[in-house]
Amino acid sequence: MKLDRSSRNLYTLVFLTFAAMGAMGSQCARVNDGTVGPDSNPLAETGGVAQCVQACNDIARDARRVENDRFRAAMAACGRDSVCRVEEAARHEANIEQISDNQETCKGNCHEQGGGGGGQ
């Protein structure tokens, strides 16, 4: 199947979205653990984690939207070609699964922000 310009643009956008999700861990900067005492505020730290998780969810939502648009365009380009349609459906399913995997990895990185040894 020959891709038209809009399909190539969608593929590029999906790739860039995956790359952004992979880099998301670096946006959730690791910090050193402080000492536990009267000045520590665990609730303040949860805001950072919550923002990081929300960013992961937003990126995944946008990636799914782009993939769904790509899929609709690809299916339209396939027309009545059943082999093409089956291949595009499989590609779509794999892309959606990859987006979900990237989302979980991203969110996992949010919860690993502390760089301390935790009692070691």
Phi and psi in radians as a Rosetta constraint file:
Dihedral C 1 N 2 CA 2 C 2 CIRCULARHARMONIC -1.494 0.35
Dihedral N 2 CA 2 C 2 N 3 CIRCULARHARMONIC 2.276 0.35
Dihedral C 2 N 3 CA 3 C 3 CIRCULARHARMONIC -1.537 0.35
Dihedral N 3 CA 3 C 3 N 4 CIRCULARHARMONIC 2.348 0.35
Dihedral C 3 N 4 CA 4 C 4 CIRCULARHARMONIC -1.439 0.35
Dihedral N 4 CA 4 C 4 N 5 CIRCULARHARMONIC 3.065 0.35
Dihedral C 4 N 5 CA 5 C 5 CIRCULARHARMONIC -1.053 0.35
Dihedral N 5 CA 5 C 5 N 6 CIRCULARHARMONIC -0.722 0.35
Dihedral C 5 N 6 CA 6 C 6 CIRCULARHARMONIC -1.180 0.35
Dihedral N 6 CA 6 C 6 N 7 CIRCULARHARMONIC -0.616 0.35
Dihedral C 6 N 7 CA 7 C 7 CIRCULARHARMONIC -1.169 0.35
Dihedral N 7 CA 7 C 7 N 8 CIRCULARHARMONIC -0.721 0.35
Dihedral C 7 N 8 CA 8 C 8 CIRCULARHARMONIC -1.087 0.35
Dihedral N 8 CA 8 C 8 N 9 CIRCULARHARMONIC -0.702 0.35
Dihedral C 8 N 9 CA 9 C 9 CIRCULARHARMONIC -1.107 0.35
Dihedral N 9 CA 9 C 9 N 10 CIRCULARHARMONIC -0.689 0.35
Dihedral C 9 N 10 CA 10 C 10 CIRCULARHARMONIC -1.151 0.35
Dihedral N 10 CA 10 C 10 N 11 CIRCULARHARMONIC -0.750 0.35
Dihedral C 10 N 11 CA 11 C 11 CIRCULARHARMONIC -1.039 0.35
Dihedral N 11 CA 11 C 11 N 12 CIRCULARHARMONIC -0.752 0.35
Dihedral C 11 N 12 CA 12 C 12 CIRCULARHARMONIC -1.087 0.35
Dihedral N 12 CA 12 C 12 N 13 CIRCULARHARMONIC -0.767 0.35
Dihedral C 12 N 13 CA 13 C 13 CIRCULARHARMONIC -1.128 0.35
Dihedral N 13 CA 13 C 13 N 14 CIRCULARHARMONIC -0.716 0.35
Dihedral C 13 N 14 CA 14 C 14 CIRCULARHARMONIC -1.085 0.35
Dihedral N 14 CA 14 C 14 N 15 CIRCULARHARMONIC -0.774 0.35
Dihedral C 14 N 15 CA 15 C 15 CIRCULARHARMONIC -1.052 0.35
Dihedral N 15 CA 15 C 15 N 16 CIRCULARHARMONIC -0.808 0.35
Dihedral C 15 N 16 CA 16 C 16 CIRCULARHARMONIC -1.116 0.35
Dihedral N 16 CA 16 C 16 N 17 CIRCULARHARMONIC -0.618 0.35
Dihedral C 16 N 17 CA 17 C 17 CIRCULARHARMONIC -1.136 0.35
Dihedral N 17 CA 17 C 17 N 18 CIRCULARHARMONIC -0.751 0.35
Dihedral C 17 N 18 CA 18 C 18 CIRCULARHARMONIC -1.059 0.35
Dihedral N 18 CA 18 C 18 N 19 CIRCULARHARMONIC -0.736 0.35
Dihedral C 18 N 19 CA 19 C 19 CIRCULARHARMONIC -1.098 0.35
Dihedral N 19 CA 19 C 19 N 20 CIRCULARHARMONIC -0.705 0.35
Dihedral C 19 N 20 CA 20 C 20 CIRCULARHARMONIC -1.126 0.35
Dihedral N 20 CA 20 C 20 N 21 CIRCULARHARMONIC -0.691 0.35
Dihedral C 20 N 21 CA 21 C 21 CIRCULARHARMONIC -1.151 0.35
Dihedral N 21 CA 21 C 21 N 22 CIRCULARHARMONIC -0.661 0.35
Dihedral C 21 N 22 CA 22 C 22 CIRCULARHARMONIC -1.129 0.35
Dihedral N 22 CA 22 C 22 N 23 CIRCULARHARMONIC -0.587 0.35
Dihedral C 22 N 23 CA 23 C 23 CIRCULARHARMONIC -1.485 0.35
Dihedral N 23 CA 23 C 23 N 24 CIRCULARHARMONIC -0.124 0.35
Dihedral C 23 N 24 CA 24 C 24 CIRCULARHARMONIC -0.995 0.35
Dihedral N 24 CA 24 C 24 N 25 CIRCULARHARMONIC -0.575 0.35
Dihedral C 24 N 25 CA 25 C 25 CIRCULARHARMONIC -1.010 0.35
Dihedral N 25 CA 25 C 25 N 26 CIRCULARHARMONIC -0.586 0.35
Dihedral C 25 N 26 CA 26 C 26 CIRCULARHARMONIC -1.289 0.35
Dihedral N 26 CA 26 C 26 N 27 CIRCULARHARMONIC -0.398 0.35
Dihedral C 26 N 27 CA 27 C 27 CIRCULARHARMONIC -1.316 0.35
Dihedral N 27 CA 27 C 27 N 28 CIRCULARHARMONIC -0.466 0.35
Dihedral C 27 N 28 CA 28 C 28 CIRCULARHARMONIC -1.604 0.35
Dihedral N 28 CA 28 C 28 N 29 CIRCULARHARMONIC 1.483 0.35
Dihedral C 28 N 29 CA 29 C 29 CIRCULARHARMONIC -1.111 0.35
Dihedral N 29 CA 29 C 29 N 30 CIRCULARHARMONIC 2.443 0.35
Dihedral C 29 N 30 CA 30 C 30 CIRCULARHARMONIC -1.287 0.35
Dihedral N 30 CA 30 C 30 N 31 CIRCULARHARMONIC 2.486 0.35
Dihedral C 30 N 31 CA 31 C 31 CIRCULARHARMONIC -2.243 0.35
Dihedral N 31 CA 31 C 31 N 32 CIRCULARHARMONIC 2.679 0.35
Dihedral C 31 N 32 CA 32 C 32 CIRCULARHARMONIC -1.319 0.35
Dihedral N 32 CA 32 C 32 N 33 CIRCULARHARMONIC 2.507 0.35
Dihedral C 32 N 33 CA 33 C 33 CIRCULARHARMONIC -1.239 0.35
Dihedral N 33 CA 33 C 33 N 34 CIRCULARHARMONIC 2.330 0.35
Dihedral C 33 N 34 CA 34 C 34 CIRCULARHARMONIC -1.546 0.35
Dihedral N 34 CA 34 C 34 N 35 CIRCULARHARMONIC 3.038 0.35
Dihedral C 34 N 35 CA 35 C 35 CIRCULARHARMONIC -1.340 0.35
Dihedral N 35 CA 35 C 35 N 36 CIRCULARHARMONIC 2.569 0.35
Dihedral C 35 N 36 CA 36 C 36 CIRCULARHARMONIC -1.452 0.35
Dihedral N 36 CA 36 C 36 N 37 CIRCULARHARMONIC 2.149 0.35
Dihedral C 36 N 37 CA 37 C 37 CIRCULARHARMONIC -2.967 0.35
Dihedral N 37 CA 37 C 37 N 38 CIRCULARHARMONIC -2.938 0.35
Dihedral C 37 N 38 CA 38 C 38 CIRCULARHARMONIC -1.094 0.35
Dihedral N 38 CA 38 C 38 N 39 CIRCULARHARMONIC -0.438 0.35
Dihedral C 38 N 39 CA 39 C 39 CIRCULARHARMONIC -1.506 0.35
Dihedral N 39 CA 39 C 39 N 40 CIRCULARHARMONIC -0.193 0.35
Dihedral C 39 N 40 CA 40 C 40 CIRCULARHARMONIC -1.392 0.35
Dihedral N 40 CA 40 C 40 N 41 CIRCULARHARMONIC 2.523 0.35
Dihedral C 40 N 41 CA 41 C 41 CIRCULARHARMONIC -2.371 0.35
Dihedral N 41 CA 41 C 41 N 42 CIRCULARHARMONIC 1.625 0.35
Dihedral C 41 N 42 CA 42 C 42 CIRCULARHARMONIC -1.087 0.35
Dihedral N 42 CA 42 C 42 N 43 CIRCULARHARMONIC -0.472 0.35
Dihedral C 42 N 43 CA 43 C 43 CIRCULARHARMONIC -1.196 0.35
Dihedral N 43 CA 43 C 43 N 44 CIRCULARHARMONIC -0.567 0.35
Dihedral C 43 N 44 CA 44 C 44 CIRCULARHARMONIC -1.149 0.35
Dihedral N 44 CA 44 C 44 N 45 CIRCULARHARMONIC -0.642 0.35
Dihedral C 44 N 45 CA 45 C 45 CIRCULARHARMONIC -1.181 0.35
Dihedral N 45 CA 45 C 45 N 46 CIRCULARHARMONIC -0.579 0.35
Dihedral C 45 N 46 CA 46 C 46 CIRCULARHARMONIC -1.175 0.35
Dihedral N 46 CA 46 C 46 N 47 CIRCULARHARMONIC -0.435 0.35
Dihedral C 46 N 47 CA 47 C 47 CIRCULARHARMONIC -1.082 0.35
Dihedral N 47 CA 47 C 47 N 48 CIRCULARHARMONIC -0.705 0.35
Dihedral C 47 N 48 CA 48 C 48 CIRCULARHARMONIC -1.126 0.35
Dihedral N 48 CA 48 C 48 N 49 CIRCULARHARMONIC -0.765 0.35
Dihedral C 48 N 49 CA 49 C 49 CIRCULARHARMONIC -1.126 0.35
Dihedral N 49 CA 49 C 49 N 50 CIRCULARHARMONIC -0.769 0.35
Dihedral C 49 N 50 CA 50 C 50 CIRCULARHARMONIC -1.081 0.35
Dihedral N 50 CA 50 C 50 N 51 CIRCULARHARMONIC -0.707 0.35
Dihedral C 50 N 51 CA 51 C 51 CIRCULARHARMONIC -1.162 0.35
Dihedral N 51 CA 51 C 51 N 52 CIRCULARHARMONIC -0.683 0.35
Dihedral C 51 N 52 CA 52 C 52 CIRCULARHARMONIC -1.117 0.35
Dihedral N 52 CA 52 C 52 N 53 CIRCULARHARMONIC -0.826 0.35
Dihedral C 52 N 53 CA 53 C 53 CIRCULARHARMONIC -1.074 0.35
Dihedral N 53 CA 53 C 53 N 54 CIRCULARHARMONIC -0.728 0.35
Dihedral C 53 N 54 CA 54 C 54 CIRCULARHARMONIC -1.089 0.35
Dihedral N 54 CA 54 C 54 N 55 CIRCULARHARMONIC -0.705 0.35
Dihedral C 54 N 55 CA 55 C 55 CIRCULARHARMONIC -1.095 0.35
Dihedral N 55 CA 55 C 55 N 56 CIRCULARHARMONIC -0.715 0.35
Dihedral C 55 N 56 CA 56 C 56 CIRCULARHARMONIC -1.076 0.35
Dihedral N 56 CA 56 C 56 N 57 CIRCULARHARMONIC -0.774 0.35
Dihedral C 56 N 57 CA 57 C 57 CIRCULARHARMONIC -1.119 0.35
Dihedral N 57 CA 57 C 57 N 58 CIRCULARHARMONIC -0.704 0.35
Dihedral C 57 N 58 CA 58 C 58 CIRCULARHARMONIC -1.128 0.35
Dihedral N 58 CA 58 C 58 N 59 CIRCULARHARMONIC -0.760 0.35
Dihedral C 58 N 59 CA 59 C 59 CIRCULARHARMONIC -1.099 0.35
Dihedral N 59 CA 59 C 59 N 60 CIRCULARHARMONIC -0.763 0.35
Dihedral C 59 N 60 CA 60 C 60 CIRCULARHARMONIC -1.133 0.35
Dihedral N 60 CA 60 C 60 N 61 CIRCULARHARMONIC -0.715 0.35
Dihedral C 60 N 61 CA 61 C 61 CIRCULARHARMONIC -1.050 0.35
Dihedral N 61 CA 61 C 61 N 62 CIRCULARHARMONIC -0.803 0.35
Dihedral C 61 N 62 CA 62 C 62 CIRCULARHARMONIC -1.135 0.35
Dihedral N 62 CA 62 C 62 N 63 CIRCULARHARMONIC -0.688 0.35
Dihedral C 62 N 63 CA 63 C 63 CIRCULARHARMONIC -1.123 0.35
Dihedral N 63 CA 63 C 63 N 64 CIRCULARHARMONIC -0.685 0.35
Dihedral C 63 N 64 CA 64 C 64 CIRCULARHARMONIC -1.143 0.35
Dihedral N 64 CA 64 C 64 N 65 CIRCULARHARMONIC -0.696 0.35
Dihedral C 64 N 65 CA 65 C 65 CIRCULARHARMONIC -1.079 0.35
Dihedral N 65 CA 65 C 65 N 66 CIRCULARHARMONIC -0.790 0.35
Dihedral C 65 N 66 CA 66 C 66 CIRCULARHARMONIC -1.112 0.35
Dihedral N 66 CA 66 C 66 N 67 CIRCULARHARMONIC -0.765 0.35
Dihedral C 66 N 67 CA 67 C 67 CIRCULARHARMONIC -1.125 0.35
Dihedral N 67 CA 67 C 67 N 68 CIRCULARHARMONIC -0.710 0.35
Dihedral C 67 N 68 CA 68 C 68 CIRCULARHARMONIC -1.099 0.35
Dihedral N 68 CA 68 C 68 N 69 CIRCULARHARMONIC -0.692 0.35
Dihedral C 68 N 69 CA 69 C 69 CIRCULARHARMONIC -1.115 0.35
Dihedral N 69 CA 69 C 69 N 70 CIRCULARHARMONIC -0.751 0.35
Dihedral C 69 N 70 CA 70 C 70 CIRCULARHARMONIC -1.055 0.35
Dihedral N 70 CA 70 C 70 N 71 CIRCULARHARMONIC -0.764 0.35
Dihedral C 70 N 71 CA 71 C 71 CIRCULARHARMONIC -1.097 0.35
Dihedral N 71 CA 71 C 71 N 72 CIRCULARHARMONIC -0.793 0.35
Dihedral C 71 N 72 CA 72 C 72 CIRCULARHARMONIC -1.064 0.35
Dihedral N 72 CA 72 C 72 N 73 CIRCULARHARMONIC -0.735 0.35
Dihedral C 72 N 73 CA 73 C 73 CIRCULARHARMONIC -1.147 0.35
Dihedral N 73 CA 73 C 73 N 74 CIRCULARHARMONIC -0.712 0.35
Dihedral C 73 N 74 CA 74 C 74 CIRCULARHARMONIC -1.143 0.35
Dihedral N 74 CA 74 C 74 N 75 CIRCULARHARMONIC -0.729 0.35
Dihedral C 74 N 75 CA 75 C 75 CIRCULARHARMONIC -1.133 0.35
Dihedral N 75 CA 75 C 75 N 76 CIRCULARHARMONIC -0.676 0.35
Dihedral C 75 N 76 CA 76 C 76 CIRCULARHARMONIC -1.129 0.35
Dihedral N 76 CA 76 C 76 N 77 CIRCULARHARMONIC -0.699 0.35
Dihedral C 76 N 77 CA 77 C 77 CIRCULARHARMONIC -1.169 0.35
Dihedral N 77 CA 77 C 77 N 78 CIRCULARHARMONIC -0.516 0.35
Dihedral C 77 N 78 CA 78 C 78 CIRCULARHARMONIC -1.218 0.35
Dihedral N 78 CA 78 C 78 N 79 CIRCULARHARMONIC -0.501 0.35
Dihedral C 78 N 79 CA 79 C 79 CIRCULARHARMONIC 1.069 0.35
Dihedral N 79 CA 79 C 79 N 80 CIRCULARHARMONIC -2.191 0.35
Dihedral C 79 N 80 CA 80 C 80 CIRCULARHARMONIC -1.711 0.35
Dihedral N 80 CA 80 C 80 N 81 CIRCULARHARMONIC 0.133 0.35
Dihedral C 80 N 81 CA 81 C 81 CIRCULARHARMONIC -1.250 0.35
Dihedral N 81 CA 81 C 81 N 82 CIRCULARHARMONIC 1.805 0.35
Dihedral C 81 N 82 CA 82 C 82 CIRCULARHARMONIC -1.163 0.35
Dihedral N 82 CA 82 C 82 N 83 CIRCULARHARMONIC -0.606 0.35
Dihedral C 82 N 83 CA 83 C 83 CIRCULARHARMONIC -1.133 0.35
Dihedral N 83 CA 83 C 83 N 84 CIRCULARHARMONIC -0.787 0.35
Dihedral C 83 N 84 CA 84 C 84 CIRCULARHARMONIC -1.038 0.35
Dihedral N 84 CA 84 C 84 N 85 CIRCULARHARMONIC -0.771 0.35
Dihedral C 84 N 85 CA 85 C 85 CIRCULARHARMONIC -1.124 0.35
Dihedral N 85 CA 85 C 85 N 86 CIRCULARHARMONIC -0.697 0.35
Dihedral C 85 N 86 CA 86 C 86 CIRCULARHARMONIC -1.163 0.35
Dihedral N 86 CA 86 C 86 N 87 CIRCULARHARMONIC -0.748 0.35
Dihedral C 86 N 87 CA 87 C 87 CIRCULARHARMONIC -1.094 0.35
Dihedral N 87 CA 87 C 87 N 88 CIRCULARHARMONIC -0.740 0.35
Dihedral C 87 N 88 CA 88 C 88 CIRCULARHARMONIC -1.174 0.35
Dihedral N 88 CA 88 C 88 N 89 CIRCULARHARMONIC -0.645 0.35
Dihedral C 88 N 89 CA 89 C 89 CIRCULARHARMONIC -1.114 0.35
Dihedral N 89 CA 89 C 89 N 90 CIRCULARHARMONIC -0.726 0.35
Dihedral C 89 N 90 CA 90 C 90 CIRCULARHARMONIC -1.155 0.35
Dihedral N 90 CA 90 C 90 N 91 CIRCULARHARMONIC -0.741 0.35
Dihedral C 90 N 91 CA 91 C 91 CIRCULARHARMONIC -1.073 0.35
Dihedral N 91 CA 91 C 91 N 92 CIRCULARHARMONIC -0.749 0.35
Dihedral C 91 N 92 CA 92 C 92 CIRCULARHARMONIC -1.070 0.35
Dihedral N 92 CA 92 C 92 N 93 CIRCULARHARMONIC -0.811 0.35
Dihedral C 92 N 93 CA 93 C 93 CIRCULARHARMONIC -1.063 0.35
Dihedral N 93 CA 93 C 93 N 94 CIRCULARHARMONIC -0.751 0.35
Dihedral C 93 N 94 CA 94 C 94 CIRCULARHARMONIC -1.133 0.35
Dihedral N 94 CA 94 C 94 N 95 CIRCULARHARMONIC -0.707 0.35
Dihedral C 94 N 95 CA 95 C 95 CIRCULARHARMONIC -1.133 0.35
Dihedral N 95 CA 95 C 95 N 96 CIRCULARHARMONIC -0.749 0.35
Dihedral C 95 N 96 CA 96 C 96 CIRCULARHARMONIC -1.113 0.35
Dihedral N 96 CA 96 C 96 N 97 CIRCULARHARMONIC -0.709 0.35
Dihedral C 96 N 97 CA 97 C 97 CIRCULARHARMONIC -1.117 0.35
Dihedral N 97 CA 97 C 97 N 98 CIRCULARHARMONIC -0.718 0.35
Dihedral C 97 N 98 CA 98 C 98 CIRCULARHARMONIC -1.113 0.35
Dihedral N 98 CA 98 C 98 N 99 CIRCULARHARMONIC -0.708 0.35
Dihedral C 98 N 99 CA 99 C 99 CIRCULARHARMONIC -1.062 0.35
Dihedral N 99 CA 99 C 99 N 100 CIRCULARHARMONIC -0.772 0.35
Dihedral C 99 N 100 CA 100 C 100 CIRCULARHARMONIC -1.110 0.35
Dihedral N 100 CA 100 C 100 N 101 CIRCULARHARMONIC -0.739 0.35
Dihedral C 100 N 101 CA 101 C 101 CIRCULARHARMONIC -1.082 0.35
Dihedral N 101 CA 101 C 101 N 102 CIRCULARHARMONIC -0.773 0.35
Dihedral C 101 N 102 CA 102 C 102 CIRCULARHARMONIC -1.096 0.35
Dihedral N 102 CA 102 C 102 N 103 CIRCULARHARMONIC -0.658 0.35
Dihedral C 102 N 103 CA 103 C 103 CIRCULARHARMONIC -1.106 0.35
Dihedral N 103 CA 103 C 103 N 104 CIRCULARHARMONIC -0.773 0.35
Dihedral C 103 N 104 CA 104 C 104 CIRCULARHARMONIC -1.154 0.35
Dihedral N 104 CA 104 C 104 N 105 CIRCULARHARMONIC -0.699 0.35
Dihedral C 104 N 105 CA 105 C 105 CIRCULARHARMONIC -1.090 0.35
Dihedral N 105 CA 105 C 105 N 106 CIRCULARHARMONIC -0.792 0.35
Dihedral C 105 N 106 CA 106 C 106 CIRCULARHARMONIC -1.017 0.35
Dihedral N 106 CA 106 C 106 N 107 CIRCULARHARMONIC -0.841 0.35
Dihedral C 106 N 107 CA 107 C 107 CIRCULARHARMONIC -1.160 0.35
Dihedral N 107 CA 107 C 107 N 108 CIRCULARHARMONIC -0.606 0.35
Dihedral C 107 N 108 CA 108 C 108 CIRCULARHARMONIC -1.091 0.35
Dihedral N 108 CA 108 C 108 N 109 CIRCULARHARMONIC -0.658 0.35
Dihedral C 108 N 109 CA 109 C 109 CIRCULARHARMONIC -1.134 0.35
Dihedral N 109 CA 109 C 109 N 110 CIRCULARHARMONIC -0.536 0.35
Dihedral C 109 N 110 CA 110 C 110 CIRCULARHARMONIC -1.095 0.35
Dihedral N 110 CA 110 C 110 N 111 CIRCULARHARMONIC -0.607 0.35
Dihedral C 110 N 111 CA 111 C 111 CIRCULARHARMONIC -1.504 0.35
Dihedral N 111 CA 111 C 111 N 112 CIRCULARHARMONIC -0.045 0.35
Dihedral C 111 N 112 CA 112 C 112 CIRCULARHARMONIC -1.897 0.35
Dihedral N 112 CA 112 C 112 N 113 CIRCULARHARMONIC 0.545 0.35
Dihedral C 112 N 113 CA 113 C 113 CIRCULARHARMONIC -1.225 0.35
Dihedral N 113 CA 113 C 113 N 114 CIRCULARHARMONIC -0.566 0.35
Dihedral C 113 N 114 CA 114 C 114 CIRCULARHARMONIC -1.221 0.35
Dihedral N 114 CA 114 C 114 N 115 CIRCULARHARMONIC 2.342 0.35
Dihedral C 114 N 115 CA 115 C 115 CIRCULARHARMONIC -1.832 0.35
Dihedral N 115 CA 115 C 115 N 116 CIRCULARHARMONIC 0.083 0.35
Dihedral C 115 N 116 CA 116 C 116 CIRCULARHARMONIC -1.373 0.35
Dihedral N 116 CA 116 C 116 N 117 CIRCULARHARMONIC 3.069 0.35
Dihedral C 116 N 117 CA 117 C 117 CIRCULARHARMONIC -1.551 0.35
Dihedral N 117 CA 117 C 117 N 118 CIRCULARHARMONIC -0.191 0.35
Dihedral C 117 N 118 CA 118 C 118 CIRCULARHARMONIC 0.993 0.35
Dihedral N 118 CA 118 C 118 N 119 CIRCULARHARMONIC 0.974 0.35
Dihedral C 118 N 119 CA 119 C 119 CIRCULARHARMONIC 1.534 0.35
Dihedral N 119 CA 119 C 119 N 120 CIRCULARHARMONIC 0.185 0.35
